Amino acid sequence: MKTIRPGDKIYHIFHMSNRGIVQEIYEVPVTHSSTGGVFTKMRRVKFLSLLDGKIYDMKLQDVVKDNT
């Protein structure tokens, strides 16, 4: 997995034509889970879509860095 930073071009794994530029990467606290153990923070990313000009907020695990 490649490191994603602000300014990188990424795309969504379920909608690959929706490419965009990363604006922000942040963490959200997790408050519940179906399993025991320590909770980790969920990482999310906001990116500006080149397809329609909107800002999308998605889980970091659902996006891939674009190498083009």
PDB file of N, CA, C and O in Angstrom:
ATOM      1  N   MET A   1       0.844  -1.179   0.000  1.00  0.00           N
ATOM      2  CA  MET A   1       0.000   0.000   0.000  1.00  0.00           C
ATOM      3  C   MET A   1       0.893   1.247   0.000  1.00  0.00           C
ATOM      4  O   MET A   1       1.859   1.327   0.759  1.00  0.00           O
ATOM      5  N   LYS A   2       0.566   2.192  -0.838  1.00  0.00           N
ATOM      6  CA  LYS A   2       1.356   3.405  -0.940  1.00  0.00           C
ATOM      7  C   LYS A   2       0.835   4.460   0.029  1.00  0.00           C
ATOM      8  O   LYS A   2      -0.360   4.517   0.316  1.00  0.00           O
ATOM      9  N   THR A   3       1.731   5.284   0.522  1.00  0.00           N
ATOM     10  CA  THR A   3       1.360   6.359   1.430  1.00  0.00           C
ATOM     11  C   THR A   3       0.627   7.444   0.666  1.00  0.00           C
ATOM     12  O   THR A   3       1.075   7.873  -0.397  1.00  0.00           O
ATOM     13  N   ILE A   4      -0.491   7.884   1.201  1.00  0.00           N
ATOM     14  CA  ILE A   4      -1.296   8.942   0.581  1.00  0.00           C
ATOM     15  C   ILE A   4      -1.112  10.215   1.388  1.00  0.00           C
ATOM     16  O   ILE A   4      -1.260  10.219   2.610  1.00  0.00           O
ATOM     17  N   ARG A   5      -0.787  11.296   0.689  1.00  0.00           N
ATOM     18  CA  ARG A   5      -0.544  12.592   1.324  1.00  0.00           C
ATOM     19  C   ARG A   5      -1.392  13.661   0.633  1.00  0.00           C
ATOM     20  O   ARG A   5      -1.834  13.463  -0.499  1.00  0.00           O
ATOM     21  N   PRO A   6      -1.623  14.802   1.313  1.00  0.00           N
ATOM     22  CA  PRO A   6      -2.326  15.907   0.645  1.00  0.00           C
ATOM     23  C   PRO A   6      -1.612  16.309  -0.644  1.00  0.00           C
ATOM     24  O   PRO A   6      -0.388  16.437  -0.675  1.00  0.00           O
ATOM     25  N   GLY A   7      -2.390  16.503  -1.701  1.00  0.00           N
ATOM     26  CA  GLY A   7      -1.841  16.848  -3.011  1.00  0.00           C
ATOM     27  C   GLY A   7      -1.724  15.664  -3.952  1.00  0.00           C
ATOM     28  O   GLY A   7      -1.560  15.853  -5.157  1.00  0.00           O
ATOM     29  N   ASP A   8      -1.804  14.441  -3.428  1.00  0.00           N
ATOM     30  CA  ASP A   8      -1.732  13.246  -4.272  1.00  0.00           C
ATOM     31  C   ASP A   8      -3.037  13.053  -5.044  1.00  0.00           C
ATOM     32  O   ASP A   8      -4.100  13.501  -4.616  1.00  0.00           O
ATOM     33  N   LYS A   9      -2.933  12.377  -6.189  1.00  0.00           N
ATOM     34  CA  LYS A   9      -4.124  12.029  -6.969  1.00  0.00           C
ATOM     35  C   LYS A   9      -4.549  10.617  -6.569  1.00  0.00           C
ATOM     36  O   LYS A   9      -3.733   9.696  -6.564  1.00  0.00           O
ATOM     37  N   ILE A  10      -5.839  10.451  -6.232  1.00  0.00           N
ATOM     38  CA  ILE A  10      -6.370   9.159  -5.804  1.00  0.00           C
ATOM     39  C   ILE A  10      -7.655   8.847  -6.562  1.00  0.00           C
ATOM     40  O   ILE A  10      -8.220   9.710  -7.235  1.00  0.00           O
ATOM     41  N   TYR A  11      -8.108   7.594  -6.441  1.00  0.00           N
ATOM     42  CA  TYR A  11      -9.418   7.221  -6.967  1.00  0.00           C
ATOM     43  C   TYR A  11     -10.077   6.237  -6.019  1.00  0.00           C
ATOM     44  O   TYR A  11      -9.402   5.558  -5.245  1.00  0.00           O
ATOM     45  N   HIS A  12     -11.402   6.165  -6.084  1.00  0.00           N
ATOM     46  CA  HIS A  12     -12.193   5.285  -5.228  1.00  0.00           C
ATOM     47  C   HIS A  12     -12.194   3.887  -5.819  1.00  0.00           C
ATOM     48  O   HIS A  12     -12.322   3.740  -7.034  1.00  0.00           O
ATOM     49  N   ILE A  13     -12.054   2.855  -4.992  1.00  0.00           N
ATOM     50  CA  ILE A  13     -11.931   1.495  -5.516  1.00  0.00           C
ATOM     51  C   ILE A  13     -13.228   0.961  -6.121  1.00  0.00           C
ATOM     52  O   ILE A  13     -13.186   0.041  -6.938  1.00  0.00           O
ATOM     53  N   PHE A  14     -14.386   1.520  -5.736  1.00  0.00           N
ATOM     54  CA  PHE A  14     -15.657   1.049  -6.276  1.00  0.00           C
ATOM     55  C   PHE A  14     -16.179   1.936  -7.400  1.00  0.00           C
ATOM     56  O   PHE A  14     -17.152   1.572  -8.061  1.00  0.00           O
ATOM     57  N   HIS A  15     -15.560   3.088  -7.631  1.00  0.00           N
ATOM     58  CA  HIS A  15     -15.961   4.015  -8.696  1.00  0.00           C
ATOM     59  C   HIS A  15     -14.664   4.619  -9.248  1.00  0.00           C
ATOM     60  O   HIS A  15     -14.307   5.753  -8.927  1.00  0.00           O
ATOM     61  N   MET A  16     -13.974   3.849 -10.074  1.00  0.00           N
ATOM     62  CA  MET A  16     -12.613   4.191 -10.474  1.00  0.00           C
ATOM     63  C   MET A  16     -12.512   5.421 -11.369  1.00  0.00           C
ATOM     64  O   MET A  16     -11.426   5.984 -11.504  1.00  0.00           O
ATOM     65  N   SER A  17     -13.611   5.854 -11.983  1.00  0.00           N
ATOM     66  CA  SER A  17     -13.535   7.062 -12.799  1.00  0.00           C
ATOM     67  C   SER A  17     -13.597   8.318 -11.940  1.00  0.00           C
ATOM     68  O   SER A  17     -13.354   9.418 -12.437  1.00  0.00           O
ATOM     69  N   ASN A  18     -13.918   8.170 -10.660  1.00  0.00           N
ATOM     70  CA  ASN A  18     -13.983   9.318  -9.749  1.00  0.00           C
ATOM     71  C   ASN A  18     -12.600   9.553  -9.140  1.00  0.00           C
ATOM     72  O   ASN A  18     -12.319   9.139  -8.015  1.00  0.00           O
ATOM     73  N   ARG A  19     -11.751  10.223  -9.906  1.00  0.00           N
ATOM     74  CA  ARG A  19     -10.398  10.545  -9.443  1.00  0.00           C
ATOM     75  C   ARG A  19     -10.411  11.945  -8.844  1.00  0.00           C
ATOM     76  O   ARG A  19     -11.278  12.764  -9.151  1.00  0.00           O
ATOM     77  N   GLY A  20      -9.419  12.204  -7.975  1.00  0.00           N
ATOM     78  CA  GLY A  20      -9.372  13.531  -7.382  1.00  0.00           C
ATOM     79  C   GLY A  20      -8.067  13.798  -6.661  1.00  0.00           C
ATOM     80  O   GLY A  20      -7.202  12.929  -6.557  1.00  0.00           O
ATOM     81  N   ILE A  21      -7.944  15.019  -6.164  1.00  0.00           N
ATOM     82  CA  ILE A  21      -6.760  15.483  -5.463  1.00  0.00           C
ATOM     83  C   ILE A  21      -7.061  15.526  -3.964  1.00  0.00           C
ATOM     84  O   ILE A  21      -8.068  16.098  -3.546  1.00  0.00           O
ATOM     85  N   VAL A  22      -6.190  14.923  -3.159  1.00  0.00           N
ATOM     86  CA  VAL A  22      -6.376  14.863  -1.712  1.00  0.00           C
ATOM     87  C   VAL A  22      -6.280  16.265  -1.116  1.00  0.00           C
ATOM     88  O   VAL A  22      -5.322  16.994  -1.373  1.00  0.00           O
ATOM     89  N   GLN A  23      -7.289  16.637  -0.311  1.00  0.00           N
ATOM     90  CA  GLN A  23      -7.300  17.910   0.380  1.00  0.00           C
ATOM     91  C   GLN A  23      -6.872  17.757   1.835  1.00  0.00           C
ATOM     92  O   GLN A  23      -6.135  18.590   2.364  1.00  0.00           O
ATOM     93  N   GLU A  24      -7.346  16.667   2.492  1.00  0.00           N
ATOM     94  CA  GLU A  24      -7.106  16.497   3.923  1.00  0.00           C
ATOM     95  C   GLU A  24      -7.182  15.019   4.300  1.00  0.00           C
ATOM     96  O   GLU A  24      -7.987  14.273   3.743  1.00  0.00           O
ATOM     97  N   ILE A  25      -6.351  14.606   5.234  1.00  0.00           N
ATOM     98  CA  ILE A  25      -6.415  13.274   5.822  1.00  0.00           C
ATOM     99  C   ILE A  25      -6.550  13.475   7.326  1.00  0.00           C
ATOM    100  O   ILE A  25      -5.760  14.200   7.931  1.00  0.00           O
ATOM    101  N   TYR A  26      -7.545  12.836   7.931  1.00  0.00           N
ATOM    102  CA  TYR A  26      -7.774  13.017   9.364  1.00  0.00           C
ATOM    103  C   TYR A  26      -8.241  11.716   9.989  1.00  0.00           C
ATOM    104  O   TYR A  26      -8.579  10.764   9.285  1.00  0.00           O
ATOM    105  N   GLU A  27      -8.259  11.681  11.325  1.00  0.00           N
ATOM    106  CA  GLU A  27      -8.657  10.495  12.072  1.00  0.00           C
ATOM    107  C   GLU A  27      -9.926  10.774  12.856  1.00  0.00           C
ATOM    108  O   GLU A  27     -10.128  11.879  13.360  1.00  0.00           O
ATOM    109  N   VAL A  28     -10.786   9.757  12.954  1.00  0.00           N
ATOM    110  CA  VAL A  28     -12.041   9.844  13.687  1.00  0.00           C
ATOM    111  C   VAL A  28     -12.025   8.772  14.772  1.00  0.00           C
ATOM    112  O   VAL A  28     -11.699   7.620  14.483  1.00  0.00           O
ATOM    113  N   PRO A  29     -12.369   9.119  16.014  1.00  0.00           N
ATOM    114  CA  PRO A  29     -12.387   8.083  17.055  1.00  0.00           C
ATOM    115  C   PRO A  29     -13.496   7.068  16.823  1.00  0.00           C
ATOM    116  O   PRO A  29     -14.593   7.426  16.393  1.00  0.00           O
ATOM    117  N   VAL A  30     -13.211   5.811  17.106  1.00  0.00           N
ATOM    118  CA  VAL A  30     -14.187   4.725  16.978  1.00  0.00           C
ATOM    119  C   VAL A  30     -14.790   4.495  18.362  1.00  0.00           C
ATOM    120  O   VAL A  30     -14.054   4.362  19.340  1.00  0.00           O
ATOM    121  N   THR A  31     -16.111   4.447  18.456  1.00  0.00           N
ATOM    122  CA  THR A  31     -16.763   4.343  19.760  1.00  0.00           C
ATOM    123  C   THR A  31     -17.345   2.973  20.061  1.00  0.00           C
ATOM    124  O   THR A  31     -17.651   2.687  21.218  1.00  0.00           O
ATOM    125  N   HIS A  32     -17.509   2.114  19.057  1.00  0.00           N
ATOM    126  CA  HIS A  32     -18.062   0.779  19.307  1.00  0.00           C
ATOM    127  C   HIS A  32     -17.535  -0.214  18.285  1.00  0.00           C
ATOM    128  O   HIS A  32     -17.091   0.158  17.199  1.00  0.00           O
ATOM    129  N   SER A  33     -17.594  -1.484  18.658  1.00  0.00           N
ATOM    130  CA  SER A  33     -17.114  -2.540  17.785  1.00  0.00           C
ATOM    131  C   SER A  33     -17.807  -3.840  18.163  1.00  0.00           C
ATOM    132  O   SER A  33     -18.346  -3.959  19.263  1.00  0.00           O
ATOM    133  N   SER A  34     -17.797  -4.806  17.268  1.00  0.00           N
ATOM    134  CA  SER A  34     -18.417  -6.100  17.556  1.00  0.00           C
ATOM    135  C   SER A  34     -17.448  -7.055  18.238  1.00  0.00           C
ATOM    136  O   SER A  34     -17.844  -8.134  18.678  1.00  0.00           O
ATOM    137  N   THR A  35     -16.173  -6.663  18.328  1.00  0.00           N
ATOM    138  CA  THR A  35     -15.172  -7.506  18.969  1.00  0.00           C
ATOM    139  C   THR A  35     -14.541  -6.750  20.135  1.00  0.00           C
ATOM    140  O   THR A  35     -14.631  -5.525  20.212  1.00  0.00           O
ATOM    141  N   GLY A  36     -13.913  -7.480  21.026  1.00  0.00           N
ATOM    142  CA  GLY A  36     -13.230  -6.854  22.152  1.00  0.00           C
ATOM    143  C   GLY A  36     -11.876  -6.326  21.758  1.00  0.00           C
ATOM    144  O   GLY A  36     -11.396  -6.589  20.655  1.00  0.00           O
ATOM    145  N   GLY A  37     -11.255  -5.583  22.652  1.00  0.00           N
ATOM    146  CA  GLY A  37      -9.913  -5.087  22.397  1.00  0.00           C
ATOM    147  C   GLY A  37      -9.858  -3.578  22.345  1.00  0.00           C
ATOM    148  O   GLY A  37     -10.846  -2.889  22.599  1.00  0.00           O
ATOM    149  N   VAL A  38      -8.698  -3.087  22.015  1.00  0.00           N
ATOM    150  CA  VAL A  38      -8.457  -1.651  21.973  1.00  0.00           C
ATOM    151  C   VAL A  38      -9.017  -1.076  20.675  1.00  0.00           C
ATOM    152  O   VAL A  38      -8.875  -1.670  19.606  1.00  0.00           O
ATOM    153  N   PHE A  39      -9.652   0.083  20.785  1.00  0.00           N
ATOM    154  CA  PHE A  39     -10.172   0.762  19.591  1.00  0.00           C
ATOM    155  C   PHE A  39      -9.069   1.594  18.951  1.00  0.00           C
ATOM    156  O   PHE A  39      -8.329   2.293  19.644  1.00  0.00           O
ATOM    157  N   THR A  40      -8.962   1.517  17.636  1.00  0.00           N
ATOM    158  CA  THR A  40      -8.026   2.377  16.910  1.00  0.00           C
ATOM    159  C   THR A  40      -8.837   3.451  16.201  1.00  0.00           C
ATOM    160  O   THR A  40     -10.040   3.299  15.989  1.00  0.00           O
ATOM    161  N   LYS A  41      -8.175   4.522  15.844  1.00  0.00           N
ATOM    162  CA  LYS A  41      -8.865   5.600  15.152  1.00  0.00           C
ATOM    163  C   LYS A  41      -9.015   5.256  13.676  1.00  0.00           C
ATOM    164  O   LYS A  41      -8.118   4.679  13.062  1.00  0.00           O
ATOM    165  N   MET A  42     -10.169   5.622  13.118  1.00  0.00           N
ATOM    166  CA  MET A  42     -10.430   5.383  11.697  1.00  0.00           C
ATOM    167  C   MET A  42      -9.885   6.563  10.902  1.00  0.00           C
ATOM    168  O   MET A  42     -10.184   7.716  11.213  1.00  0.00           O
ATOM    169  N   ARG A  43      -9.088   6.280   9.879  1.00  0.00           N
ATOM    170  CA  ARG A  43      -8.519   7.336   9.044  1.00  0.00           C
ATOM    171  C   ARG A  43      -9.448   7.596   7.864  1.00  0.00           C
ATOM    172  O   ARG A  43      -9.920   6.668   7.207  1.00  0.00           O
ATOM    173  N   ARG A  44      -9.699   8.882   7.609  1.00  0.00           N
ATOM    174  CA  ARG A  44     -10.574   9.301   6.517  1.00  0.00           C
ATOM    175  C   ARG A  44      -9.829  10.305   5.648  1.00  0.00           C
ATOM    176  O   ARG A  44      -8.858  10.924   6.082  1.00  0.00           O
ATOM    177  N   VAL A  45     -10.299  10.454   4.419  1.00  0.00           N
ATOM    178  CA  VAL A  45      -9.663  11.364   3.463  1.00  0.00           C
ATOM    179  C   VAL A  45     -10.738  12.200   2.773  1.00  0.00           C
ATOM    180  O   VAL A  45     -11.808  11.695   2.433  1.00  0.00           O
ATOM    181  N   LYS A  46     -10.442  13.478   2.573  1.00  0.00           N
ATOM    182  CA  LYS A  46     -11.295  14.364   1.782  1.00  0.00           C
ATOM    183  C   LYS A  46     -10.542  14.676   0.500  1.00  0.00           C
ATOM    184  O   LYS A  46      -9.368  15.044   0.527  1.00  0.00           O
ATOM    185  N   PHE A  47     -11.242  14.523  -0.636  1.00  0.00           N
ATOM    186  CA  PHE A  47     -10.582  14.835  -1.905  1.00  0.00           C
ATOM    187  C   PHE A  47     -11.528  15.566  -2.837  1.00  0.00           C
ATOM    188  O   PHE A  47     -12.741  15.357  -2.811  1.00  0.00           O
ATOM    189  N   LEU A  48     -10.947  16.430  -3.664  1.00  0.00           N
ATOM    190  CA  LEU A  48     -11.674  17.206  -4.649  1.00  0.00           C
ATOM    191  C   LEU A  48     -11.748  16.402  -5.930  1.00  0.00           C
ATOM    192  O   LEU A  48     -10.722  16.113  -6.547  1.00  0.00           O
ATOM    193  N   SER A  49     -12.962  16.036  -6.337  1.00  0.00           N
ATOM    194  CA  SER A  49     -13.161  15.184  -7.500  1.00  0.00           C
ATOM    195  C   SER A  49     -12.888  15.943  -8.797  1.00  0.00           C
ATOM    196  O   SER A  49     -13.334  17.077  -8.970  1.00  0.00           O
ATOM    197  N   LEU A  50     -12.155  15.307  -9.698  1.00  0.00           N
ATOM    198  CA  LEU A  50     -11.927  15.874 -11.023  1.00  0.00           C
ATOM    199  C   LEU A  50     -13.097  15.578 -11.954  1.00  0.00           C
ATOM    200  O   LEU A  50     -13.206  16.167 -13.029  1.00  0.00           O
ATOM    201  N   LEU A  51     -13.982  14.654 -11.533  1.00  0.00           N
ATOM    202  CA  LEU A  51     -15.127  14.246 -12.345  1.00  0.00           C
ATOM    203  C   LEU A  51     -16.250  15.282 -12.292  1.00  0.00           C
ATOM    204  O   LEU A  51     -16.793  15.661 -13.329  1.00  0.00           O
ATOM    205  N   ASP A  52     -16.603  15.745 -11.077  1.00  0.00           N
ATOM    206  CA  ASP A  52     -17.723  16.671 -10.942  1.00  0.00           C
ATOM    207  C   ASP A  52     -17.431  17.889 -10.070  1.00  0.00           C
ATOM    208  O   ASP A  52     -18.323  18.713  -9.868  1.00  0.00           O
ATOM    209  N   GLY A  53     -16.213  18.032  -9.547  1.00  0.00           N
ATOM    210  CA  GLY A  53     -15.839  19.212  -8.784  1.00  0.00           C
ATOM    211  C   GLY A  53     -16.304  19.228  -7.336  1.00  0.00           C
ATOM    212  O   GLY A  53     -16.141  20.240  -6.654  1.00  0.00           O
ATOM    213  N   LYS A  54     -16.881  18.126  -6.847  1.00  0.00           N
ATOM    214  CA  LYS A  54     -17.348  18.059  -5.457  1.00  0.00           C
ATOM    215  C   LYS A  54     -16.243  17.534  -4.552  1.00  0.00           C
ATOM    216  O   LYS A  54     -15.306  16.879  -5.010  1.00  0.00           O
ATOM    217  N   ILE A  55     -16.363  17.831  -3.257  1.00  0.00           N
ATOM    218  CA  ILE A  55     -15.441  17.280  -2.270  1.00  0.00           C
ATOM    219  C   ILE A  55     -16.089  16.052  -1.650  1.00  0.00           C
ATOM    220  O   ILE A  55     -17.204  16.124  -1.133  1.00  0.00           O
ATOM    221  N   TYR A  56     -15.380  14.915  -1.702  1.00  0.00           N
ATOM    222  CA  TYR A  56     -15.873  13.660  -1.148  1.00  0.00           C
ATOM    223  C   TYR A  56     -15.085  13.306   0.105  1.00  0.00           C
ATOM    224  O   TYR A  56     -13.889  13.581   0.202  1.00  0.00           O
ATOM    225  N   ASP A  57     -15.779  12.688   1.068  1.00  0.00           N
ATOM    226  CA  ASP A  57     -15.187  12.258   2.326  1.00  0.00           C
ATOM    227  C   ASP A  57     -15.347  10.745   2.399  1.00  0.00           C
ATOM    228  O   ASP A  57     -16.471  10.246   2.460  1.00  0.00           O
ATOM    229  N   MET A  58     -14.224   9.998   2.392  1.00  0.00           N
ATOM    230  CA  MET A  58     -14.280   8.536   2.360  1.00  0.00           C
ATOM    231  C   MET A  58     -13.264   7.946   3.323  1.00  0.00           C
ATOM    232  O   MET A  58     -12.347   8.626   3.784  1.00  0.00           O
ATOM    233  N   LYS A  59     -13.449   6.659   3.618  1.00  0.00           N
ATOM    234  CA  LYS A  59     -12.469   5.943   4.425  1.00  0.00           C
ATOM    235  C   LYS A  59     -11.188   5.793   3.611  1.00  0.00           C
ATOM    236  O   LYS A  59     -11.228   5.584   2.399  1.00  0.00           O
ATOM    237  N   LEU A  60     -10.070   5.901   4.285  1.00  0.00           N
ATOM    238  CA  LEU A  60      -8.784   5.802   3.597  1.00  0.00           C
ATOM    239  C   LEU A  60      -8.581   4.433   2.959  1.00  0.00           C
ATOM    240  O   LEU A  60      -7.897   4.314   1.942  1.00  0.00           O
ATOM    241  N   GLN A  61      -9.174   3.398   3.556  1.00  0.00           N
ATOM    242  CA  GLN A  61      -9.029   2.042   3.012  1.00  0.00           C
ATOM    243  C   GLN A  61      -9.810   1.847   1.712  1.00  0.00           C
ATOM    244  O   GLN A  61      -9.605   0.847   1.025  1.00  0.00           O
ATOM    245  N   ASP A  62     -10.706   2.784   1.356  1.00  0.00           N
ATOM    246  CA  ASP A  62     -11.511   2.671   0.141  1.00  0.00           C
ATOM    247  C   ASP A  62     -10.951   3.449  -1.032  1.00  0.00           C
ATOM    248  O   ASP A  62     -11.589   3.508  -2.083  1.00  0.00           O
ATOM    249  N   VAL A  63      -9.765   4.054  -0.886  1.00  0.00           N
ATOM    250  CA  VAL A  63      -9.171   4.796  -1.985  1.00  0.00           C
ATOM    251  C   VAL A  63      -7.781   4.235  -2.293  1.00  0.00           C
ATOM    252  O   VAL A  63      -7.142   3.613  -1.445  1.00  0.00           O
ATOM    253  N   VAL A  64      -7.335   4.471  -3.520  1.00  0.00           N
ATOM    254  CA  VAL A  64      -6.030   3.982  -3.989  1.00  0.00           C
ATOM    255  C   VAL A  64      -5.305   5.159  -4.631  1.00  0.00           C
ATOM    256  O   VAL A  64      -5.917   5.986  -5.308  1.00  0.00           O
ATOM    257  N   LYS A  65      -3.999   5.223  -4.412  1.00  0.00           N
ATOM    258  CA  LYS A  65      -3.189   6.273  -5.017  1.00  0.00           C
ATOM    259  C   LYS A  65      -3.045   6.020  -6.518  1.00  0.00           C
ATOM    260  O   LYS A  65      -2.746   4.904  -6.944  1.00  0.00           O
ATOM    261  N   ASP A  66      -3.258   7.057  -7.304  1.00  0.00           N
ATOM    262  CA  ASP A  66      -3.159   6.963  -8.759  1.00  0.00           C
ATOM    263  C   ASP A  66      -1.722   7.215  -9.180  1.00  0.00           C
ATOM    264  O   ASP A  66      -1.133   8.223  -8.791  1.00  0.00           O
ATOM    265  N   ASN A  67      -1.154   6.320  -9.963  1.00  0.00           N
ATOM    266  CA  ASN A  67       0.241   6.442 -10.374  1.00  0.00           C
ATOM    267  C   ASN A  67       0.437   7.229 -11.649  1.00  0.00           C
ATOM    268  O   ASN A  67       1.576   7.438 -12.065  1.00  0.00           O
ATOM    269  N   THR A  68      -0.645   7.676 -12.289  1.00  0.00           N
ATOM    270  CA  THR A  68      -0.494   8.401 -13.558  1.00  0.00           C
ATOM    271  C   THR A  68      -0.261   9.871 -13.359  1.00  0.00           C
ATOM    272  O   THR A  68      -0.116  10.610 -14.333  1.00  0.00           O
TER     273      THR A  68
END
